[in-house]
Amino acid sequence: MALLDVDHFKNINDNFGHLYGDEVLVLLAQTMQHKLRRNDMLFRYGGEEFVLVAECGDEHGAREMFERLRSAVEQRNFPQLGTVTVSIGVTRISPKIMPVTLLEYADQALYHSKDSGRNQVTFYGDMESSGGLKVAGGEVELF
């Protein structure tokens, strides 16, 4: 499962207007759908974020697929804007992990991509094994 976020989307809306921002989201979704397989599921998740659920045979295949997706977006020419990029955070789905926790893992990986320069794919498992995870302290607030 991956979270994808349009890099510097606020700047697009601020500099070109929300109409262009909306067009970017439509073209981005079309670009991604052309690179996905029939059983992959793509959902808009919030403003400029998307969730992608894909069945990959192994980790190597997943790395290739998400990198191919990131590259396809980067290579697309967006009218009036030129290049638009996305940052991607990926985690492995497990039936032992609650969906909300999986989203948190993908979100942590996404923000690692953004904090590391954007326009890249980060796997949560890599962060976990390298000790790069930020653990929040304190109480959990549900509402």
DSSP file (Angstrom, degrees, kcal/mol; ACC not computed):
  #  RESIDUE AA STRUCTURE BP1 BP2  ACC     N-H-->O    O-->H-N    N-H-->O    O-->H-N    TCO  KAPPA ALPHA  PHI   PSI    X-CA   Y-CA   Z-CA
    1    1 A M              0   0    0      0, 0.0    90,-2.7     0, 0.0     2,-0.4   0.000 360.0 360.0 360.0 140.5    0.0    0.0    0.0
    2    2 A A  E     -AB  52  90A   0     50,-2.7    50,-2.5    88,-0.2     2,-0.5  -0.965 360.0-148.5-132.9 148.2    1.3    3.4   -0.8
    3    3 A L  E     -AB  51  89A   0     86,-2.5    86,-2.5    -2,-0.4     2,-0.4  -0.968  20.9-166.1-107.1 130.5    0.4    7.0   -0.1
    4    4 A L  E     -AB  50  88A   0     46,-2.8    46,-2.4    -2,-0.5     2,-0.4  -0.958   4.6-173.0-118.6 136.4    1.3    9.4   -2.9
    5    5 A D  E     -AB  49  87A   0     82,-2.4    82,-2.4    -2,-0.4     2,-0.4  -0.995  27.7-118.9-132.7 134.2    1.4   13.2   -2.5
    6    6 A V  E >   - B   0  86A   0     42,-1.5     3,-1.1    -2,-0.4    80,-0.2  -0.575  36.9-120.7 -71.3 124.4    1.9   15.9   -5.1
    7    7 A D  T 3  S-     0   0    0     78,-2.6    78,-0.3    -2,-0.4    -1,-0.1  -0.474  87.3  -4.0 -69.7 133.3    5.0   17.8   -4.3
    8    8 A H  T 3> S+     0   0    0     -2,-0.2     4,-1.3     1,-0.1     3,-0.4   0.814  80.1 154.7  57.0  36.3    4.5   21.6   -3.8
    9    9 A F  H <>  +     0   0    0     -3,-1.1     4,-2.3     1,-0.2     5,-0.2   0.861  66.8  60.5 -63.9 -35.5    0.8   21.3   -4.6
   10   10 A K  H  > S+     0   0    0      1,-0.2     4,-2.9     2,-0.2    -1,-0.2   0.896 102.3  53.3 -58.3 -39.8    0.0   24.4   -2.5
   11   11 A N  H  > S+     0   0    0     -3,-0.4     4,-2.8     2,-0.2     5,-0.3   0.876 106.1  53.1 -63.5 -36.8    2.3   26.4   -4.8
   12   12 A I  H  X>S+     0   0    0     -4,-1.3     4,-2.5     2,-0.2     5,-0.7   0.958 113.4  42.4 -62.3 -50.0    0.4   25.2   -7.8
   13   13 A N  H  X5S+     0   0    0     -4,-2.3     4,-1.4     3,-0.2    -2,-0.2   0.912 118.0  46.4 -62.1 -43.0   -2.9   26.4   -6.4
   14   14 A D  H  <5S+     0   0    0     -4,-2.9    -2,-0.2    -5,-0.2    -1,-0.2   0.889 121.6  34.8 -68.7 -39.6   -1.4   29.7   -5.1
   15   15 A N  H  <5S+     0   0    0     -4,-2.8    -2,-0.2    -5,-0.2    -1,-0.2   0.776 134.8  20.1 -88.9 -28.5    0.5   30.5   -8.3
   16   16 A F  H  <5S-     0   0    0     -4,-2.5     4,-0.3    -5,-0.3    -3,-0.2   0.562 108.0-109.5-119.5 -13.7   -1.9   29.2  -11.0
   17   17 A G     X< -     0   0    0     -4,-1.4     4,-1.8    -5,-0.7     3,-0.4  -0.119  33.9 -76.7  99.9 161.2   -5.3   28.9   -9.3
   18   18 A H  H  > S+     0   0    0      1,-0.2     4,-2.9     2,-0.2     5,-0.2   0.764 123.5  64.9 -68.8 -26.2   -7.4   26.0   -8.1
   19   19 A L  H  > S+     0   0    0      2,-0.2     4,-2.0     1,-0.2    -1,-0.2   0.927 106.5  43.0 -62.4 -43.4   -8.6   25.3  -11.7
   20   20 A Y  H  > S+     0   0    0     -3,-0.4     4,-2.5    -4,-0.3    -2,-0.2   0.888 112.1  54.7 -67.8 -38.6   -5.0   24.3  -12.6
   21   21 A G  H  X S+     0   0    0     -4,-1.8     4,-1.9     1,-0.2    -2,-0.2   0.924 108.8  47.7 -59.3 -44.2   -4.7   22.4   -9.4
   22   22 A D  H  X S+     0   0    0     -4,-2.9     4,-2.1     1,-0.2    -1,-0.2   0.899 110.2  52.4 -63.3 -40.5   -7.8   20.4  -10.2
   23   23 A E  H  X S+     0   0    0     -4,-2.0     4,-2.8     1,-0.2     5,-0.3   0.895 106.5  53.8 -63.1 -39.4   -6.5   19.7  -13.7
   24   24 A V  H  X S+     0   0    0     -4,-2.5     4,-2.7     1,-0.2    -1,-0.2   0.922 108.1  50.1 -59.4 -43.9   -3.2   18.5  -12.2
   25   25 A L  H  X S+     0   0    0     -4,-1.9     4,-2.3     2,-0.2    -2,-0.2   0.897 112.1  46.8 -63.8 -40.0   -5.1   16.0  -10.1
   26   26 A V  H  X S+     0   0    0     -4,-2.1     4,-2.3     2,-0.2    -2,-0.2   0.946 115.7  44.4 -66.5 -48.0   -7.1   14.7  -13.0
   27   27 A L  H  X S+     0   0    0     -4,-2.8     4,-2.5     1,-0.2    -2,-0.2   0.868 112.9  52.5 -65.4 -36.2   -4.0   14.3  -15.2
   28   28 A L  H  X S+     0   0    0     -4,-2.7     4,-2.6    -5,-0.3     5,-0.2   0.936 109.5  48.3 -63.4 -47.0   -2.1   12.8  -12.4
   29   29 A A  H  X S+     0   0    0     -4,-2.3     4,-2.6     1,-0.2    -2,-0.2   0.907 112.5  49.2 -61.2 -41.8   -4.8   10.2  -11.8
   30   30 A Q  H  X S+     0   0    0     -4,-2.3     4,-1.9     2,-0.2    -1,-0.2   0.919 110.9  50.2 -63.3 -43.2   -4.9    9.4  -15.5
   31   31 A T  H  X S+     0   0    0     -4,-2.5     4,-0.8     1,-0.2    -2,-0.2   0.925 113.4  45.3 -60.6 -45.8   -1.2    9.0  -15.7
   32   32 A M  H >X S+     0   0    0     -4,-2.6     3,-1.0     1,-0.2     4,-0.9   0.918 109.8  54.1 -66.8 -42.5   -1.1    6.7  -12.7
   33   33 A Q  H >< S+     0   0    0     -4,-2.6     3,-0.5     1,-0.3    -1,-0.2   0.849 104.0  56.3 -62.4 -33.1   -4.1    4.6  -14.0
   34   34 A H  H 3< S+     0   0    0     -4,-1.9    -1,-0.3     1,-0.2    -2,-0.2   0.743 110.7  45.1 -68.5 -22.0   -2.3    4.0  -17.3
   35   35 A K  H << S+     0   0    0     -3,-1.0    -1,-0.2    -4,-0.8    -2,-0.2   0.533 100.1  87.5 -96.9  -8.7    0.7    2.6  -15.4
   36   36 A L  S << S-     0   0    0     -4,-0.9     2,-0.1    -3,-0.5    18,-0.0  -0.493  75.6-117.5 -92.7 161.5   -1.3    0.4  -13.1
   37   37 A R    >   -     0   0    0     -2,-0.2     3,-1.1     1,-0.1    -1,-0.1  -0.451  35.4 -97.0 -90.8 169.1   -2.5   -3.1  -13.6
   38   38 A R  T 3  S+     0   0    0      1,-0.3    -1,-0.1    -2,-0.1    -2,-0.0   0.837 121.8  43.8 -56.2 -39.5   -6.2   -4.2  -13.7
   39   39 A N  T 3  S+     0   0    0     16,-0.1    -1,-0.3     2,-0.1     2,-0.1   0.529  87.8 106.7 -89.4  -6.6   -6.3   -5.3  -10.1
   40   40 A D    <   -     0   0    0     -3,-1.1     2,-0.5    14,-0.1    14,-0.2  -0.471  61.6-144.7 -71.0 145.3   -4.5   -2.3   -8.6
   41   41 A M  E     -C   53   0A   0     12,-2.9    12,-2.9    -2,-0.1     2,-0.4  -0.959  14.0-170.7-120.2 126.0   -6.7    0.1   -6.7
   42   42 A L  E     +C   52   0A   0     -2,-0.5     2,-0.4    10,-0.2    10,-0.2  -0.957   8.1 177.4-118.4 130.0   -6.2    3.8   -6.8
   43   43 A F  E     -C   51   0A   0      8,-2.9     8,-2.8    -2,-0.4     2,-0.4  -0.981  31.8-121.7-131.9 141.5   -8.1    6.2   -4.5
   44   44 A R  E     -C   50   0A   0     -2,-0.4     2,-0.4     6,-0.2     6,-0.3  -0.706  30.3-170.2 -77.7 135.0   -8.0    9.9   -3.9
   45   45 A Y        -     0   0    0      4,-3.4     4,-0.4    -2,-0.4     3,-0.1  -0.849  52.5 -38.5-133.2  92.4   -7.3   10.5   -0.2
   46   46 A G  S    S-     0   0    0     -2,-0.4    -1,-0.1     1,-0.2     0, 0.0  -0.411 105.0 -31.5  83.8-166.7   -7.6   14.0    0.9
   47   47 A G  S    S-     0   0    0      1,-0.2    -1,-0.2    -2,-0.1    -2,-0.0   0.964 132.9  -8.1 -54.3 -74.7   -6.6   17.1   -1.1
   48   48 A E  S    S+     0   0    0     -3,-0.1   -42,-1.5   -42,-0.1     2,-0.3   0.071 110.0 104.1-117.9  22.7   -3.6   16.1   -3.2
   49   49 A E  E     -A    5   0A   0     -4,-0.4    -4,-3.4   -44,-0.2     2,-0.3  -0.791  46.5-167.3-106.1 150.3   -3.0   12.6   -1.8
   50   50 A F  E     -AC   4  44A   0    -46,-2.4   -46,-2.8    -2,-0.3     2,-0.4  -0.961  12.6-144.1-130.7 149.8   -3.8    9.3   -3.3
   51   51 A V  E     -AC   3  43A   0     -8,-2.8    -8,-2.9    -2,-0.3     2,-0.5  -0.957  16.1-167.5-111.1 134.2   -3.8    5.8   -1.8
   52   52 A L  E     -AC   2  42A   0    -50,-2.5   -50,-2.7    -2,-0.4     2,-0.5  -0.988   6.2-168.4-124.1 126.1   -2.7    2.9   -4.0
   53   53 A V  E     + C   0  41A   0    -12,-2.9   -12,-2.9    -2,-0.5     2,-0.4  -0.968  19.3 168.8-113.2 120.5   -3.2   -0.7   -3.1
   54   54 A A        -     0   0    0     -2,-0.5     2,-0.7   -14,-0.2   -14,-0.1  -0.989  34.3-133.6-136.3 140.2   -1.3   -3.1   -5.3
   55   55 A E        -     0   0    0     -2,-0.4     2,-0.4     7,-0.0   -16,-0.1  -0.843  30.8-176.2 -92.8 115.8   -0.5   -6.8   -5.2
   56   56 A C        -     0   0    0     -2,-0.7     3,-0.1     1,-0.1     6,-0.1  -0.917  29.4-135.4-115.0 139.3    3.1   -7.3   -6.0
   57   57 A G  S    S-     0   0    0     -2,-0.4     2,-0.3     1,-0.1    -1,-0.1   0.865  82.6 -15.3 -61.1 -37.9    4.8  -10.6   -6.3
   58   58 A D  S  > S-     0   0    0      1,-0.1     4,-2.0    -3,-0.1     5,-0.1  -0.928  76.5 -88.9-156.2 176.7    7.8   -9.6   -4.2
   59   59 A E  H  > S+     0   0    0     -2,-0.3     4,-2.7     1,-0.2     5,-0.2   0.879 122.3  55.4 -64.7 -38.2    9.6   -6.6   -2.8
   60   60 A H  H  > S+     0   0    0      1,-0.2     4,-2.3     2,-0.2    -1,-0.2   0.928 108.9  48.1 -60.2 -44.7   11.7   -6.2   -5.9
   61   61 A G  H  > S+     0   0    0      1,-0.2     4,-2.4     2,-0.2    -1,-0.2   0.882 110.8  51.4 -62.5 -38.6    8.6   -6.0   -8.1
   62   62 A A  H  X S+     0   0    0     -4,-2.0     4,-2.6     2,-0.2     5,-0.3   0.918 109.0  50.4 -64.7 -43.3    7.0   -3.5   -5.7
   63   63 A R  H  X S+     0   0    0     -4,-2.7     4,-2.0     1,-0.2     5,-0.2   0.923 112.3  47.2 -61.0 -44.3   10.1   -1.3   -5.9
   64   64 A E  H  X S+     0   0    0     -4,-2.3     4,-2.4    -5,-0.2    -2,-0.2   0.921 112.7  49.1 -63.5 -44.1   10.1   -1.4   -9.7
   65   65 A M  H  X S+     0   0    0     -4,-2.4     4,-2.1     2,-0.2    -2,-0.2   0.933 113.5  44.0 -63.6 -47.8    6.4   -0.7   -9.9
   66   66 A F  H  X S+     0   0    0     -4,-2.6     4,-2.4     1,-0.2    -1,-0.2   0.860 114.8  49.4 -70.2 -33.7    6.4    2.3   -7.6
   67   67 A E  H  X S+     0   0    0     -4,-2.0     4,-2.6    -5,-0.3    -1,-0.2   0.901 110.1  51.3 -68.6 -40.0    9.5    3.8   -9.1
   68   68 A R  H  X S+     0   0    0     -4,-2.4     4,-2.2    -5,-0.2    -2,-0.2   0.891 111.3  49.0 -61.7 -39.8    8.0    3.4  -12.6
   69   69 A L  H  X S+     0   0    0     -4,-2.1     4,-1.8     2,-0.2    -2,-0.2   0.934 111.5  47.7 -65.1 -47.8    4.9    5.2  -11.4
   70   70 A R  H  X S+     0   0    0     -4,-2.4     4,-2.1     1,-0.2    16,-0.2   0.916 113.4  48.6 -59.3 -44.3    6.9    8.0   -9.8
   71   71 A S  H  X S+     0   0    0     -4,-2.6     4,-2.1     1,-0.2    -1,-0.2   0.875 106.3  56.1 -65.5 -39.0    9.0    8.4  -13.0
   72   72 A A  H  X S+     0   0    0     -4,-2.2     4,-0.8     1,-0.2    -1,-0.2   0.890 109.3  47.2 -61.9 -39.0    5.9    8.4  -15.3
   73   73 A V  H >< S+     0   0    0     -4,-1.8     3,-0.8     1,-0.2    11,-0.5   0.933 111.5  50.5 -66.4 -45.6    4.5   11.4  -13.3
   74   74 A E  H 3< S+     0   0    0     -4,-2.1    -2,-0.2     1,-0.2    -1,-0.2   0.845 111.1  49.1 -61.8 -34.3    7.8   13.2  -13.5
   75   75 A Q  H 3< S+     0   0    0     -4,-2.1    -1,-0.2    -5,-0.1    -2,-0.2   0.617  88.9 101.9 -83.5 -13.1    8.1   12.7  -17.3
   76   76 A R  S << S-     0   0    0     -4,-0.8     2,-0.7    -3,-0.8     8,-0.4  -0.494  71.3-133.0 -72.7 138.8    4.5   13.9  -18.0
   77   77 A N        -     0   0    0     -2,-0.2     6,-0.2     6,-0.1    -2,-0.1  -0.853  19.2-157.1 -93.3 113.6    4.2   17.4  -19.3
   78   78 A F  B >>  -E   82   0B   0      4,-3.3     4,-3.4    -2,-0.7     3,-1.4  -0.804  29.0-104.2 -92.7 126.2    1.5   19.2  -17.4
   79   79 A P  T 34 S-     0   0    0      0, 0.0    -1,-0.1     0, 0.0     2,-0.1  -0.184  99.9  -1.5 -52.3 136.3   -0.1   22.2  -19.3
   80   80 A Q  T 34 S+     0   0    0      1,-0.2   -60,-0.0    -3,-0.0    -2,-0.0   0.127 134.8  58.3  71.1 -19.9    1.2   25.6  -18.0
   81   81 A L  T <4 S-     0   0    0     -3,-1.4     2,-0.8     1,-0.2    -1,-0.2   0.756  77.6-161.2-109.4 -33.0    3.3   23.9  -15.4
   82   82 A G  B  <  +E   78   0B   0     -4,-3.4    -4,-3.3     2,-0.0     2,-0.4  -0.767  65.7  28.2  84.1-112.7    5.7   21.6  -17.1
   83   83 A T        +     0   0    0     -2,-0.8     2,-0.4    -6,-0.2    -9,-0.1  -0.683  59.8 179.0 -92.5 134.8    7.0   19.1  -14.6
   84   84 A V        -     0   0    0    -11,-0.5     2,-0.3    -8,-0.4    -8,-0.2  -0.987  12.1-163.0-126.4 140.1    5.0   17.9  -11.5
   85   85 A T        -     0   0    0     -2,-0.4   -78,-2.6   -78,-0.3     2,-0.3  -0.817   5.7-149.0-122.5 163.3    6.5   15.3   -9.1
   86   86 A V  E     -B    6   0A   0     -2,-0.3     2,-0.4   -80,-0.2   -80,-0.2  -0.956   7.6-142.9-128.7 149.7    5.1   13.1   -6.4
   87   87 A S  E     -B    5   0A   0    -82,-2.4   -82,-2.4    -2,-0.3     2,-0.4  -0.897  23.0-159.0-105.9 143.4    6.6   11.7   -3.2
   88   88 A I  E     -Bd   4 121A   0     32,-2.7    34,-2.4    -2,-0.4     2,-0.4  -0.979  14.2-167.7-131.9 135.0    5.6    8.1   -2.3
   89   89 A G  E     -Bd   3 122A   0    -86,-2.5   -86,-2.5    -2,-0.4     2,-0.4  -0.989  16.6-167.9-119.6 129.5    5.5    6.2    1.0
   90   90 A V  E     +Bd   2 123A   0     32,-2.8    34,-3.4    -2,-0.4     2,-0.3  -0.916  11.2 174.7-123.2 141.2    5.0    2.4    0.8
   91   91 A T        -     0   0    0    -90,-2.7     2,-0.4    -2,-0.4    15,-0.0  -0.981  34.3-110.2-138.6 154.4    4.3   -0.3    3.4
   92   92 A R        -     0   0    0     -2,-0.3     2,-0.3     1,-0.0    14,-0.0  -0.683  33.4-125.4 -83.2 132.7    3.6   -4.0    3.1
   93   93 A I        -     0   0    0     -2,-0.4    -1,-0.0     2,-0.0   -40,-0.0  -0.617  31.7-179.9 -78.7 134.9    0.0   -4.9    4.0
   94   94 A S    >   -     0   0    0     -2,-0.3     3,-1.7     3,-0.2     8,-0.1  -1.000  34.2-137.8-135.0 136.7   -0.3   -7.6    6.7
   95   95 A P  T 3  S+     0   0    0      0, 0.0    -1,-0.1     0, 0.0    -2,-0.0   0.667 105.7  63.1 -66.4 -12.4   -3.6   -9.1    8.1
   96   96 A K  T 3  S+     0   0    0      2,-0.1     2,-0.5     1,-0.0    -3,-0.0   0.535  93.9  72.6 -86.3  -7.3   -1.9   -8.7   11.5
   97   97 A I  S <  S-     0   0    0     -3,-1.7    -3,-0.2     2,-0.0     5,-0.1  -0.932  86.8-117.9-115.8 130.3   -1.8   -4.9   11.3
   98   98 A M    >>  -     0   0    0     -2,-0.5     4,-2.1     1,-0.1     3,-0.7  -0.298  24.9-119.4 -61.8 143.6   -4.8   -2.7   11.6
   99   99 A P  H 3> S+     0   0    0      0, 0.0     4,-2.4     0, 0.0     5,-0.2   0.868 114.0  55.4 -54.3 -39.7   -5.6   -0.6    8.5
  100  100 A V  H 3> S+     0   0    0      1,-0.2     4,-1.6     2,-0.2     5,-0.1   0.862 108.4  49.0 -63.2 -34.1   -5.2    2.7   10.4
  101  101 A T  H <> S+     0   0    0     -3,-0.7     4,-2.5     2,-0.2    -1,-0.2   0.884 108.0  53.4 -71.5 -39.2   -1.7    1.5   11.4
  102  102 A L  H  X S+     0   0    0     -4,-2.1     4,-2.6     1,-0.2    -2,-0.2   0.909 108.1  50.9 -61.1 -41.2   -0.8    0.6    7.8
  103  103 A L  H  X S+     0   0    0     -4,-2.4     4,-2.4     1,-0.2    -1,-0.2   0.893 109.1  51.3 -62.4 -38.7   -1.8    4.2    6.8
  104  104 A E  H  X S+     0   0    0     -4,-1.6     4,-2.5     2,-0.2    -2,-0.2   0.911 109.7  49.5 -64.1 -42.2    0.4    5.6    9.5
  105  105 A Y  H  X S+     0   0    0     -4,-2.5     4,-2.2     2,-0.2    -2,-0.2   0.936 112.9  46.3 -62.0 -46.4    3.3    3.5    8.3
  106  106 A A  H  X S+     0   0    0     -4,-2.6     4,-2.5     1,-0.2  -103,-0.3   0.883 111.9  52.7 -63.6 -37.5    2.8    4.6    4.7
  107  107 A D  H  X S+     0   0    0     -4,-2.4     4,-2.6     2,-0.2    -2,-0.2   0.903 107.7  50.4 -64.9 -42.0    2.5    8.2    5.9
  108  108 A Q  H  X S+     0   0    0     -4,-2.5     4,-1.6     2,-0.2    -2,-0.2   0.915 112.4  47.1 -61.8 -42.1    5.7    8.0    7.8
  109  109 A A  H  X S+     0   0    0     -4,-2.2     4,-2.0     2,-0.2    -2,-0.2   0.895 110.7  53.1 -66.4 -39.2    7.5    6.7    4.7
  110  110 A L  H  X S+     0   0    0     -4,-2.5     4,-2.2     1,-0.2    -2,-0.2   0.936 109.3  47.6 -60.2 -47.4    5.8    9.5    2.6
  111  111 A Y  H  X S+     0   0    0     -4,-2.6     4,-2.7     1,-0.2    -1,-0.2   0.800 107.1  57.0 -68.9 -26.7    7.1   12.2    4.9
  112  112 A H  H  X S+     0   0    0     -4,-1.6     4,-1.3    -5,-0.2    -1,-0.2   0.915 107.0  49.6 -65.0 -42.2   10.5   10.6    4.8
  113  113 A S  H  <>S+     0   0    0     -4,-2.0     5,-2.5     2,-0.2    -2,-0.2   0.923 113.9  45.5 -60.0 -44.4   10.4   11.0    1.0
  114  114 A K  H ><5S+     0   0    0     -4,-2.2     3,-1.3     1,-0.2    -2,-0.2   0.912 113.1  48.8 -66.9 -42.8    9.4   14.6    1.4
  115  115 A D  H 3<5S+     0   0    0     -4,-2.7    -1,-0.2     1,-0.3    -2,-0.2   0.712 107.8  57.4 -70.1 -19.1   12.0   15.4    4.1
  116  116 A S  T 3<5S-     0   0    0     -4,-1.3    -1,-0.3    -3,-0.2    -2,-0.2   0.194 137.2 -71.5 -98.9  15.6   14.7   13.8    1.9
  117  117 A G  T < 5 -     0   0    0     -3,-1.3    -3,-0.2    -5,-0.1    -2,-0.1   0.382  68.4-111.2 116.6  -3.8   14.1   16.0   -1.1
  118  118 A R  S   <S+     0   0    0     -5,-2.5   -31,-0.1    -6,-0.2     3,-0.1   0.083  87.7  79.6  69.2 175.5   10.8   14.9   -2.5
  119  119 A N  S    S+     0   0    0      1,-0.2     2,-0.3   -34,-0.0   -32,-0.2   0.903  80.9 101.4  53.7  48.2   10.2   13.1   -5.9
  120  120 A Q        -     0   0    0    -10,-0.1   -32,-2.7   -34,-0.1     2,-0.5  -0.970  69.3-116.9-153.3 167.4   11.2    9.7   -4.5
  121  121 A V  E     -d   88   0A   0     -2,-0.3     2,-0.4   -34,-0.2   -32,-0.2  -0.925  25.7-172.1-111.1 130.3    9.8    6.5   -3.1
  122  122 A T  E     -d   89   0A   0    -34,-2.4   -32,-2.8    -2,-0.5     2,-0.5  -0.987  12.5-147.6-123.8 133.1   10.5    5.4    0.5
  123  123 A F  E >>  -d   90   0A   0     -2,-0.4     4,-1.5   -34,-0.2     3,-0.8  -0.855  12.0-141.1 -98.5 131.2    9.6    2.0    1.9
  124  124 A Y  H 3> S+     0   0    0    -34,-3.4     4,-2.6    -2,-0.5     5,-0.2   0.876 102.1  60.6 -56.5 -40.0    8.6    1.8    5.5
  125  125 A G  H 3> S+     0   0    0    -35,-0.3     4,-2.2     1,-0.2    -1,-0.3   0.844 101.8  52.8 -58.9 -34.7   10.5   -1.4    5.9
  126  126 A D  H <> S+     0   0    0     -3,-0.8     4,-1.7     2,-0.2     6,-0.3   0.897 110.2  47.3 -66.6 -40.6   13.7    0.3    5.0
  127  127 A M  H  X>S+     0   0    0     -4,-1.5     5,-2.2     1,-0.2     4,-0.8   0.904 111.8  51.4 -65.6 -40.7   13.1    3.0    7.6
  128  128 A E  H ><5S+     0   0    0     -4,-2.6     3,-0.5     1,-0.2    -2,-0.2   0.914 113.0  43.5 -62.5 -45.1   12.4    0.3   10.2
  129  129 A S  H 3<5S+     0   0    0     -4,-2.2    -1,-0.2     1,-0.2    -2,-0.2   0.762 115.0  48.9 -75.9 -24.6   15.5   -1.7    9.5
  130  130 A S  H 3<5S-     0   0    0     -4,-1.7    -1,-0.2    -5,-0.2    -2,-0.2   0.514 110.7-116.5 -92.4  -3.7   17.8    1.4    9.3
  131  131 A G  T <<5S+     0   0    0     -4,-0.8    -3,-0.2    -3,-0.5    -4,-0.1   0.703  74.8 131.9  78.8  18.7   16.5    2.9   12.6
  132  132 A G      < +     0   0    0     -5,-2.2     2,-0.2    -6,-0.3    -4,-0.2   0.266  31.7 118.8 -89.3  12.3   15.1    5.9   10.8
  133  133 A L        -     0   0    0     -6,-0.5     2,-0.6    -5,-0.1   -24,-0.0  -0.565  56.8-142.4 -82.8 142.6   11.6    5.9   12.4
  134  134 A K        -     0   0    0     -2,-0.2     2,-0.6   -26,-0.0    -2,-0.1  -0.916  16.7-154.8-100.6 117.4   10.4    8.7   14.5
  135  135 A V        -     0   0    0     -2,-0.6     2,-0.3     1,-0.0    -2,-0.0  -0.830  10.8-136.0 -97.8 123.5    8.4    7.4   17.4
  136  136 A A        -     0   0    0     -2,-0.6     2,-0.2     1,-0.0    -2,-0.0  -0.555  19.8-152.9 -77.1 138.7    5.8    9.7   18.8
  137  137 A G        +     0   0    0     -2,-0.3     2,-0.1     2,-0.0    -1,-0.0  -0.563  47.9  41.4-103.6 171.8    5.6   10.0   22.5
  138  138 A G  S    S-     0   0    0     -2,-0.2     2,-0.2     2,-0.0    -2,-0.0  -0.434  94.1 -24.3  93.5-166.2    2.8   10.9   24.8
  139  139 A E        -     0   0    0     -2,-0.1     2,-0.5     1,-0.1    -2,-0.0  -0.473  57.9-116.9 -86.6 155.0   -0.8    9.9   24.8
  140  140 A V        -     0   0    0     -2,-0.2     2,-0.6     2,-0.0    -1,-0.1  -0.797  24.9-156.6 -89.3 127.8   -2.9    8.9   21.8
  141  141 A E        +     0   0    0     -2,-0.5     0, 0.0     1,-0.1     0, 0.0  -0.931  14.8 177.9-108.6 117.4   -5.7   11.3   21.1
  142  142 A L              0   0    0     -2,-0.6    -1,-0.1     1,-0.1    -2,-0.0   0.799 360.0 360.0 -89.1 -31.0   -8.6    9.7   19.1
  143  143 A F              0   0    0      0, 0.0    -1,-0.1     0, 0.0    -2,-0.1   0.330 360.0 360.0-136.6 360.0  -10.9   12.7   18.9
